[in-house]
Amino acid sequence: MHFVHIPHAYTAEEQRRLGYVADFCPYCRGLRCFSFVEINLVTRFMLIPTRKEFVREEIKCSACKIRLLSEKKRYTAIEKKPLPPVKLMEKTLPGFNNEFAHRLALEETLELEPHSLPCETRQFFIREIFNVLSPDLDFRCSTCCIDLPVAIALTGIFALPFLTYLKLADLVSSEVLDGATAISALACLGALVIVIRGEPRRYLRRVLLPKLVKGLRVIEPLREELVTCLEHMAREHPDYAKLFRDREIDLLLNGLDEWYQSN
């Protein structure tokens, strides 16, 4: 007879999509369709919800998937089905053009002559891209995620001591065999710790850097501007300061140069 263990009680964040709204996306740099999501902290007992606590409301861009904090009261309505952005704007945020008139004018200047904007404005735009991508990096730094190197190290913890035992079982005494097996297990455990600690930086290089290149390419940031941005962001997002070293800045600038040359 097989038994299935069901946890008696647990608490977790759960999302509930309420519909769709239009708003400005700082990553796409224009009007976009967003899904509107309510996030609650739900406690369940035997899978039955017993307590729900409101946490926050978010909007998620249908184009770039960036998540932003928002509120229901900002919109005149929340549509049940997605619509083209302009039609959705008329129904959910009719004051969009007035609210973002100055921002849209800056976006036009940024598109034509990015370096003609004041330094403060350019810094705002650069930090904005880093900020909207920060939740993903914060999550990776606060949890243990399994990528390929971590999976290989996990496999090695079990495989290497076993292989060591098989290879040496008939060649050495039991004391030496036990010691060799223990040493191989400890070596694999040390390797596992190293690759787990390096996972956020691998994620930064593999996933976030291409997203940063896409978001920053219209701004054409200089190296000094990126360094200044990261220095200011160290207080709010220390993970950026910890992971973004000279090598990562070089990779980001190289990615931007490659995009400019190909376009």
Secondary structure, DSSP 8 states (H G I E B T S, - for coil): -------SEEEEEEEEEEEEEEEEETTTTEEEEEEEEEEEEEEEETTEEEEEEEEEEEEEETTT--EEE--GGGSS--BSS---HHHHHHHH-TTHHHHTHHHHHHHHHHHH-GGGS-HHHHHHHHHHHHHHHHHHHHHHHHS----HHHHHHHHHHHHHHHHHHHHHTTTS-HHHHHHHHHHHHHHHHHHHHHHHHTHHHHHIIIIIHHHHHHHHTTT---HHHHHHHHHHHTTT-HHHHHH--HHHHHHHHHHHHHHHHH-
